[in-house]
Amino acid sequence: MSTHGRGPIRSTLAWLEERAGLGGAIAPTLDHPVPRSTASWWYVFGSATLALFVLQIATGICLALVYVPSADGAYQSLLYLNYQAPFGWFLRAVHFWGSNAMVAIMTLHMIQVFLWGAHKYPRELTWIVGVFLFLCTLGMAFTGQILRWDQDAYWGLGIGASIASRAPGIGDTMVQLLLGGPIIAGRTLSRFFAVHVFLVPGILIGMIGLHLWLVLRIGINEWPMPGRAVSRETYRHRYEEEVHKDGVPFFPYAARKDMVACGVVVLAVVLCALLFGPFGPHGVPDPTLIDAAPKPDFYFLALYALFALLPPWTETVVILIGPVIAIAVLFLVPFFAGTGEKSWQRRPVAVLAVLVIVLIMATLAGLGVTVPWSPKMEAWTAAATPVRYVQGRTPLELQGALVLQNKQCRTCHSLGGEGGRRGPALDGVATRQTRDQLVRQVLQGGGNMPAYGKNLSPAEVNALVAFMGTLRP
């Protein structure tokens, strides 16, 4: 065909199409029919997650050109990005907020898929691949946090290694595999850099390709109408009839809302980057600072809080078995509930399960933000006893105030709003416990409080309890 009269762009595209045939390969994908009901805002989470992944790849490549994956250079390279490299702070901020958004949107996508019954026949394998994608996304987020190489990253990795070491029989091997040696060192950072930049993204790209192929092969889940149960014998035929009678091409009908959603989430990430900037690094990693209180990013806050609040005797069992059971349940969901009703309106157990899990995770994450169990190590030296608590006190009560301060009680208990929050605030303690109860609590401990019977003399206990007896509203 003659190209006379065509513009240069059309001529170039025609030349490429004649030789590569890319348009012929892509057109069937764009034109494949989908149920009209799937052109809904509820079906945009998958495309939004893919857009965020592309954004992570783009910003990650730019950051990798500057980042130095060595124990003595990583922290400085992050400072260089934050304060010297042109737009370095912006790239770091977009990458950080993009990571958070990707985990959040993918979580919403999985909840929507489950409640809309899209894990049922014949889409069981699509769900399984989606679970793999979710776990890989969490893995990429965790390894990215380690690359910040600050106090949170160092001690968070130490906690991760401690958890891995508890695995019976293979604990030492797992620690060696995780750290590249018996301790956290430069080899550890190089290993996490390789996993974050090469291994996990490579797996994600392959899994995303498989996931999209399965969606095209089996079709996009139709809107779950109440009363239309899934049957292995009739579902495929009924779905094909529906698509044939009332189907629309994916592009542009269904793709419009996907493109809008992609634009919105990317714009939200950019706005968060501009408003809040990058996260960290927070202090050079120093193994001698044992009073550090490392906190993970939001997607692991619930686990962080759960592990901190567990009774010590349950830690190992729950840490090793709990995540395994949770992941196994995710993989087995389509096999336990692969047929029957799709609509959430007729699946009260599924809705209740989602609500309970979301409420538990949100509550634990909230506790993880406030860290009420973490002692404040400098409280007893930096936080003076408020004047109103010592005015007009007897010599014995003043001596008790000194005992309270010198014995570091303020590390775990607050007074006047200052101090630790591992234990209950001491304001008003005299209205909650009698003198005998206070003496018993100090001597014998209880709950999370250790016994101080061997650390305090009878005179100190008497003075301390006398002072606490004055602490009332």
Secondary structure as UniProt FT lines:
FT   TURN            4..5
FT   HELIX           8..20
FT   HELIX           22..31
FT   STRAND          33..35
FT   HELIX           36..38
FT   HELIX           41..43
FT   HELIX           45..64
FT   TURN            65..66
FT   TURN            71..73
FT   HELIX           74..83
FT   TURN            86..87
FT   HELIX           88..115
FT   TURN            116..119
FT   TURN            121..122
FT   HELIX           124..146
FT   TURN            147..148
FT   HELIX           151..165
FT   TURN            168..170
FT   HELIX           171..179
FT   HELIX           186..194
FT   HELIX           195..199
FT   HELIX           200..218
FT   TURN            226..227
FT   TURN            232..234
FT   HELIX           235..246
FT   STRAND          247..249
FT   HELIX           250..254
FT   HELIX           255..276
FT   TURN            287..288
FT   TURN            290..291
FT   HELIX           298..300
FT   HELIX           301..309
FT   HELIX           312..314
FT   HELIX           315..336
FT   HELIX           344..346
FT   HELIX           348..370
FT   TURN            372..373
FT   TURN            377..378
FT   HELIX           379..382
FT   HELIX           387..389
FT   TURN            390..392
FT   HELIX           395..406
FT   TURN            407..408
FT   HELIX           409..411
FT   STRAND          414..415
FT   TURN            416..417
FT   STRAND          418..419
FT   TURN            427..428
FT   HELIX           429..432
FT   HELIX           435..444
FT   TURN            447..448
FT   TURN            453..455
FT   HELIX           458..468
FT   TURN            469..470
//
